[in-house]
Amino acid sequence: MTLKVAIVGVGNIGSIHASVYKDHPNTEIVAVCDIVKIKADNAATKFGGKAFYSVSEMLASGIKLDLVSVCTKGEENGGEHFAPTMELLKAGIPVLGEKPISNNVEEGRQMVELASQNKIPYAVNLNHRFTPAAEKAKGWVDAGRLGKLHMINMRMWINNPVESSPWFHLRALHPHSFDVIRYFCGDVKRVGAFMMKGEGREIWSNTQIILEFENGAIGNLVGSYDAGASYGLELCEVVGSKGRFVLEDACEQLTFYPRTSIETESYSYLGGMRSFPETFKSRIHAFVDQLISGVSYDQVDGSGDDALKAQQIIEAAIRSFETGTIVDVKDIELISGGVK
């Protein structure tokens, strides 16, 4: 079975998606779409498919589409996802969106609800969970190898000098962090956040966020847009009653430390995955495989609902910092423009 694929938004990230689809044996690029005509035309020449300049034009053409990647950007890297995603979901077409699902949680909620109502598979590029190392660590958690979960310590940072909204760092980078956190430890119950501006910065470019989970575990996130290349990308440590694991840089190093022994178990570059950019391939392949196998809309791995839940934790952190209080994630009101 070959899926007929389109990419909406063919900038840097959209081009990465297109490269993966072009090389996949079970996908055929039939359309590329961008409001900037030259981008669409160049992408059509490079990757194949017909160039379109709006989603409505693409849909009106009658072209058959089995999957569309929405790789638009916008404010806080998520402000332009809503309109094309809603058009495609209304047309009954499965969507793989970029993160964040939206920088506006009400828009995120509407996309998730529409996909559910129409029973359409809707996924988001939460690619940090789609690595052989992360999957092995998740298997350890599910098999009880760590025992009862006690805590998670997550760190994610990059060097991003862009000055955007005050919450750009939180809303654009940490959908990844909180998805990884939820992937291993489940839903977050309460949040407390502290933030600071790096030297010369106008945005809140550094954060420490403490977490309490529905299952009783505790944890924290350290995040920054002021990191250096030598710092590494991320580190995730999960600790339980029987042991702990440490996962470094998404896919490169994974080590298990038993509680009652000094004998550790280590893996390097599981599955031959060498670096973070390769996670786009593993994530896109996973959704393609699910669609080919006939996945139910409510069984999508890395779903729109997963992305929305990560974004709600971010909004709870923002509210916590603004109010100086511990915030219950369930109390976040999904309203246009963010939180009250």
C-alpha positions as CSV (number, residue, x, y, z in Angstrom):
1,M,0.0,0.0,0.0
2,T,1.3,3.5,-1.0
3,L,0.0,6.5,0.9
4,K,-0.4,9.7,-1.2
5,V,1.1,12.5,0.8
6,A,1.1,16.3,0.8
7,I,3.2,18.7,2.8
8,V,1.8,22.1,3.9
9,G,4.5,24.6,4.7
10,V,7.7,23.8,2.9
11,G,10.3,25.8,4.8
12,N,13.1,24.1,6.7
13,I,11.0,21.6,8.7
14,G,8.6,20.9,5.9
15,S,11.5,20.1,3.7
16,I,12.8,17.6,6.2
17,H,9.3,15.9,6.2
18,A,9.3,15.9,2.4
19,S,12.8,14.3,2.3
20,V,11.6,11.5,4.6
21,Y,8.4,10.9,2.5
22,K,10.4,11.0,-0.7
23,D,12.7,8.1,0.5
24,H,9.9,6.0,2.1
25,P,8.9,3.0,0.0
26,N,5.3,3.3,0.9
27,T,4.6,7.0,0.4
28,E,4.3,9.2,-2.7
29,I,4.4,13.0,-2.5
30,V,1.5,14.2,-4.7
31,A,1.3,17.8,-3.5
32,V,3.3,20.5,-1.8
33,C,1.6,23.7,-0.5
34,D,2.9,27.0,0.7
35,I,1.5,30.6,0.6
36,V,4.9,31.7,-0.7
37,K,4.6,30.7,-4.3
38,I,8.4,30.3,-4.9
39,K,8.7,27.9,-1.9
40,A,5.9,25.7,-3.2
41,D,7.3,25.7,-6.8
42,N,10.8,24.9,-5.6
43,A,9.6,22.1,-3.4
44,A,7.6,20.6,-6.2
45,T,10.7,20.6,-8.4
46,K,12.8,19.1,-5.6
47,F,10.4,16.5,-4.0
48,G,7.8,15.9,-6.7
49,G,4.1,16.5,-6.6
50,K,1.9,19.4,-7.7
51,A,2.5,22.9,-6.2
52,F,-0.5,24.6,-4.5
53,Y,-0.6,28.0,-2.8
54,S,-3.4,27.4,-0.3
55,V,-5.0,24.4,1.4
56,S,-8.4,25.3,0.0
57,E,-7.0,25.3,-3.5
58,M,-5.3,21.9,-2.9
59,L,-8.6,20.4,-1.6
60,A,-10.7,21.9,-4.4
61,S,-8.4,20.2,-6.9
62,G,-9.8,16.8,-6.0
63,I,-6.4,15.3,-5.6
64,K,-6.4,12.2,-3.4
65,L,-4.6,12.6,-0.1
66,D,-4.0,9.9,2.5
67,L,-1.8,12.0,4.8
68,V,-0.8,15.6,5.1
69,S,2.1,17.0,7.1
70,V,1.3,20.5,8.4
71,C,4.7,22.2,8.9
72,T,3.6,25.8,9.1
73,K,5.1,28.0,11.8
74,G,3.9,31.3,13.1
75,E,4.1,33.0,16.5
76,E,5.9,30.8,19.0
77,N,6.4,28.3,16.2
78,G,2.7,27.3,16.5
79,G,0.5,30.2,15.6
80,E,-0.2,29.1,12.0
81,H,-1.1,25.4,12.6
82,F,-4.8,25.9,13.4
83,A,-6.4,27.0,10.1
84,P,-4.8,24.4,7.7
85,T,-5.2,21.6,10.2
86,M,-8.9,22.3,10.7
87,E,-9.4,22.5,6.9
88,L,-7.8,19.1,6.4
89,L,-9.5,17.4,9.4
90,K,-12.9,18.7,8.1
91,A,-12.1,17.1,4.8
92,G,-11.4,13.8,6.5
93,I,-7.7,13.7,5.9
94,P,-5.2,12.3,8.5
95,V,-2.8,15.0,9.7
96,L,0.7,14.9,11.1
97,G,1.3,18.4,12.6
98,E,4.4,20.0,13.9
99,K,4.9,21.0,17.5
100,P,3.6,22.8,19.4
101,I,0.1,21.7,18.5
102,S,-0.6,25.4,18.8
103,N,0.6,28.3,21.0
104,N,-3.1,28.7,21.9
105,V,-4.6,25.8,23.9
106,E,-8.1,26.6,22.9
107,E,-7.1,26.1,19.2
108,G,-5.4,22.9,20.2
109,R,-8.5,21.7,21.9
110,Q,-10.6,22.4,18.8
111,M,-8.3,20.5,16.6
112,V,-8.2,17.5,18.9
113,E,-12.0,17.5,19.3
114,L,-12.6,17.8,15.5
115,A,-10.3,14.8,14.9
116,S,-12.1,12.8,17.5
117,Q,-15.6,13.8,16.3
118,N,-14.7,12.8,12.7
119,K,-12.7,9.8,13.8
120,I,-9.6,11.0,11.9
121,P,-6.1,10.0,13.0
122,Y,-4.3,13.2,14.1
123,A,-0.7,13.0,15.2
124,V,2.0,15.6,16.2
125,N,5.7,15.4,15.6
126,L,6.6,14.6,19.2
127,N,9.7,13.0,17.8
128,H,11.8,12.7,21.0
129,R,9.7,9.6,22.1
130,F,10.2,7.9,18.7
131,T,13.8,6.5,19.2
132,P,14.9,3.0,19.9
133,A,16.5,4.2,23.2
134,A,13.3,5.9,24.4
135,E,11.2,2.9,23.4
136,K,13.5,0.5,25.3
137,A,13.4,2.7,28.4
138,K,9.6,2.8,28.1
139,G,9.6,-1.0,27.9
140,W,11.5,-1.1,31.2
141,V,9.0,1.2,32.9
142,D,6.0,-0.8,31.6
143,A,7.6,-4.1,32.6
144,G,8.1,-2.9,36.1
145,R,11.8,-3.0,36.0
146,L,12.1,0.3,37.7
147,G,9.5,-0.7,40.3
148,K,7.2,2.0,41.6
149,L,8.0,5.3,40.0
150,H,9.5,7.9,42.4
151,M,10.8,10.8,40.3
152,I,11.8,12.1,36.9
153,N,14.5,14.8,36.2
154,M,14.3,16.2,32.7
155,R,16.6,18.7,31.1
156,M,16.3,20.2,27.7
157,W,18.2,23.3,26.4
158,I,19.5,24.8,23.2
159,N,21.0,28.0,22.1
160,N,18.2,30.1,20.6
161,P,18.9,33.9,20.6
162,V,15.5,34.7,19.0
163,E,13.5,37.4,21.0
164,S,9.8,36.7,20.5
165,S,7.0,36.7,23.0
166,P,7.8,36.4,26.7
167,W,6.8,32.7,26.6
168,F,8.5,31.7,23.4
169,H,10.9,29.4,25.1
170,L,8.2,27.6,27.1
171,R,5.7,27.2,24.3
172,A,8.0,26.4,21.4
173,L,10.7,24.1,23.0
174,H,9.0,22.3,25.9
175,P,6.2,20.5,24.2
176,H,9.0,18.0,23.6
177,S,10.1,18.0,27.2
178,F,6.6,17.5,28.7
179,D,5.7,14.8,26.1
180,V,8.8,12.8,27.2
181,I,7.9,13.4,30.8
182,R,4.3,12.2,30.3
183,Y,5.6,9.3,28.1
184,F,7.5,7.8,31.0
185,C,5.6,9.0,34.1
186,G,2.0,9.7,33.1
187,D,-0.2,12.7,33.6
188,V,1.0,15.7,35.6
189,K,-1.2,16.8,38.4
190,R,0.3,20.0,39.8
191,V,3.0,22.4,38.7
192,G,5.2,25.1,40.2
193,A,7.4,27.3,38.0
194,F,10.3,29.7,38.4
195,M,11.8,31.6,35.4
196,M,14.5,34.1,34.7
197,K,15.8,36.2,31.8
198,G,19.2,35.4,30.5
199,E,21.8,38.2,30.1
200,G,20.5,40.7,27.6
201,R,17.2,38.8,27.1
202,E,13.7,40.1,27.1
203,I,12.0,36.7,27.1
204,W,11.9,34.2,30.0
205,S,14.7,32.2,28.5
206,N,15.4,30.0,31.5
207,T,13.1,27.9,33.7
208,Q,12.9,25.4,36.5
209,I,9.5,23.7,36.9
210,I,8.6,21.3,39.6
211,L,6.0,18.6,39.0
212,E,3.7,16.3,40.9
213,F,2.1,13.4,38.9
214,E,-1.3,11.8,39.2
215,N,0.4,8.5,40.2
216,G,2.2,10.3,43.1
217,A,5.6,10.6,41.5
218,I,7.5,13.9,41.6
219,G,9.9,15.5,39.2
220,N,11.3,18.6,37.6
221,L,12.2,20.2,34.3
222,V,15.2,22.4,33.6
223,G,15.0,24.4,30.4
224,S,16.9,27.1,28.6
225,Y,17.3,28.9,25.4
226,D,20.7,30.1,26.6
227,A,22.7,26.9,26.4
228,G,25.9,26.2,24.5
229,A,26.6,23.6,21.9
230,S,28.9,21.7,24.4
231,Y,26.0,21.4,26.9
232,G,24.2,18.6,25.0
233,L,20.6,18.7,24.0
234,E,18.8,16.8,26.8
235,L,19.0,14.4,29.7
236,C,16.2,12.4,31.2
237,E,16.5,10.4,34.4
238,V,13.7,8.3,35.8
239,V,14.0,6.8,39.2
240,G,11.9,4.0,40.8
241,S,11.9,1.7,43.8
242,K,14.0,-0.9,42.0
243,G,16.3,1.2,39.8
244,R,16.8,4.1,37.5
245,F,17.7,4.9,33.9
246,V,19.4,7.8,32.3
247,L,18.7,8.7,28.7
248,E,21.0,11.2,27.1
249,D,20.4,13.4,24.0
250,A,17.2,11.6,23.0
251,C,18.8,8.6,21.3
252,E,22.6,8.4,21.9
253,Q,23.1,6.8,25.4
254,L,20.9,4.8,27.6
255,T,22.0,3.3,31.0
256,F,20.1,1.3,33.6
257,Y,21.3,1.4,37.2
258,P,19.8,-1.3,39.5
259,R,19.1,-0.2,43.1
260,T,20.7,-3.3,44.8
261,S,23.7,-3.9,42.5
262,I,26.6,-1.9,41.0
263,E,26.3,-3.8,37.7
264,T,24.9,-1.3,35.1
265,E,23.5,-2.0,31.6
266,S,24.4,0.5,28.9
267,Y,23.5,1.0,25.2
268,S,25.0,3.4,22.7
269,Y,23.1,4.4,19.5
270,L,20.4,1.8,19.8
271,G,19.0,0.8,16.4
272,G,21.9,2.6,14.7
273,M,20.4,6.0,15.5
274,R,23.2,8.4,15.8
275,S,21.8,11.9,16.4
276,F,18.6,13.9,17.0
277,P,17.9,14.8,13.3
278,E,17.3,11.1,12.6
279,T,14.2,11.2,14.9
280,F,12.2,12.9,12.1
281,K,12.5,9.7,10.1
282,S,11.6,7.4,12.9
283,R,8.6,9.5,13.9
284,I,7.2,9.9,10.4
285,H,7.7,6.2,9.7
286,A,5.8,5.3,12.8
287,F,2.7,7.3,11.7
288,V,2.9,6.0,8.2
289,D,3.0,2.4,9.5
290,Q,0.1,3.1,11.8
291,L,-2.0,4.5,8.9
292,I,-1.1,1.6,6.7
293,S,-2.1,-0.9,9.4
294,G,-5.5,0.9,9.8
295,V,-4.9,2.6,13.2
296,S,-8.0,3.8,15.0
297,Y,-8.1,7.6,15.5
298,D,-7.9,7.0,19.3
299,Q,-4.9,4.8,19.2
300,V,-2.4,7.1,17.5
301,D,1.0,7.2,19.2
302,G,2.2,10.8,19.8
303,S,-1.3,12.0,19.1
304,G,-2.8,15.5,19.0
305,D,-4.3,14.8,22.4
306,D,-0.8,14.0,23.7
307,A,0.5,17.3,22.3
308,L,-2.5,19.2,23.8
309,K,-1.8,17.7,27.3
310,A,1.8,18.8,27.0
311,Q,0.7,22.3,26.1
312,Q,-1.6,22.4,29.1
313,I,1.3,21.7,31.4
314,I,3.1,24.6,29.8
315,E,0.1,26.9,30.4
316,A,-0.1,25.7,34.0
317,A,3.6,26.6,34.4
318,I,3.0,30.1,33.0
319,R,0.1,30.6,35.4
320,S,2.2,29.4,38.3
321,F,5.0,31.8,37.6
322,E,2.6,34.7,37.1
323,T,0.7,34.0,40.3
324,G,3.4,32.6,42.5
325,T,1.3,29.6,43.3
326,I,1.2,25.8,42.7
327,V,-1.3,25.2,39.9
328,D,-3.4,22.2,39.3
329,V,-3.2,21.3,35.6
330,K,-6.9,20.4,35.5
331,D,-7.7,23.9,36.5
332,I,-6.3,25.3,33.3
333,E,-9.2,26.9,31.4
334,L,-9.0,26.4,27.7
335,I,-9.8,29.9,26.4
336,S,-8.7,31.8,23.3
337,G,-5.3,33.3,23.9
338,G,-4.1,31.0,26.7
339,V,-4.8,31.0,30.4
340,K,-6.7,33.4,32.6
